[in-house]
Amino acid sequence: MATSDIDPQLTRTLEHASTELMARIRQAIRDFYASPPQDSASWEEWRTPKPWETRVLPELERSRGDLQNAMRAHAAGDIKPITLAAAGYAALSKDLEFDRRWMTAPDQAAVEEAIHQVVSVADRIHRLGYDVLSKTGRT
């Protein structure tokens, strides 16, 4: 199976964007706890950083592990795992429908930009891989 359709640099860009997204989320969480809003102790859990700590970050870590495995498969000539991993990241913005109002405005902007970077690179990889896989009947 040809891997030349997906440049290894593009997959490294996705890995970097994924790492950056996790870093931006962690920074937002640190900033929240460093200076929590006065009334935040009375907020429902879904309005706090808790879902980001207990659900989002662990899921992103798992996705990053999957991505690294897919990158190894891609280097060995199999594009299906990287195509599937990219599809998961391409849908990320829908998966992150958790409340963000607890974030400071700069943190929210940084997280939004990081999500955009991940999704745009992942979408490119997914489209390239899907095109090859559909031509070879491996979808």
N, C-alpha and C positions, 0 to 999 in steps of 0.2 A: 504494500500500500504506500503510495507516495505521501511523504510528509512535507514536501516542499511547499505545499499550498499554505501551510501554517508556519510562519517563520519562528524559530526558537526564541528570537528576541521578543516577539509578540507575547509568547507564553511567559517569558521572564517579566515583561511589563505587567501582565495580569497578576503574577505572583507579588510583584512589588506593590501594585495598587491594592491588593488584598491586605498586605501587611500594613500599608499606610492607613487603610480604612480602620483596621483594628486599633492602630495607634491613636487615630483621631477620636474614636469612641472611648478608649481608655483615658485620654486627656479630658474629654468632656466629663467623664465620671469623676476623675480627680478634682476637676474644677468645681463640680457640684458639691462634693464633700468638703472641699476647702472653704467654701463659702455658701452653705445651703440657704435658700430663701427662708425667711422667718417662719412662714406657715407650713413648710414642707413636711414637718413631723405629722401633720394631720392629713396629708395627701393619701389617696388610695394608692396601693402599690403600683398599679399600672401607670400612674402618672409620674413615677420616680425612675431613677436609673436601674432599679432592681431587675426589670425584664431584660434590660440590655446586658446586665452582669450575668444573669442566670440562664438566659436563652440565646441572645444575639451573639455574644462573644464566644460561648462554647460551640455554637453552630458554625460561626466563621472559622474557628480553629479546625473543626472537622472538615469543613470545605477546603481549607488551605492544605490539610493533609491529603485530601483526595486530589487536589490540584497537583501537589508535588508528585504523587504516584502517577498521575496522568502525564505529567511532564516527562517522567522516566519512560513511560510507555511510548510517548511521542518520540523521544530520542531513539528508541529502539525500533521505530517504524510504524507504530500503531496510532492512528489519529482518533479512533473512536473514543477512548477515555478522555482525551483533552477536549473533544467536541462536547461530550456529555458534561464534563466539569464546567466548561464555559457556559453551557446552557443554564446550569444552576446559578452561576454568577450573573448571567444576563437577566434573570428573573429576580435578582436581589432586591431591587427597589420595592417590589410587591411584597417580599418577605419581611421587609423592615418597616411594616406599618405600625410600629410602636410609637407611643407618645414621645415627642421630642421637646415639649415645652419646658422641661426641666433643664435643658441645655442652655448655656449662655448663647447669645446671638452669634458671637464669633465661633464658638464650638459647633453650633448648629450649621453654620455656613461651611465650616471645615468638613464636617461629616457629610453634608450634602454633596460637596465637591468630590470627596473621596468616593462616595457611592456612584456618582456620575462617571468618574474615571474607571472604576471597576466594571460598571455596566457597559460602557462604550467599548472597552477593550474586549470584554467577554463576548459581546455581541458580534464583533468582528471575527473572533476565533470561531465562534459557533457557526456563523454563516459560511466561513471558508471550509470548515470541517464537514458541515452538513452537505455542502455542494459536492464534495468529493465522495462522501459516503453514499449519497443518493445516486450518484453516477455509477457506483460500483455495487449497488444493491445491498449495502450494509447498514441502512438506517433502521 
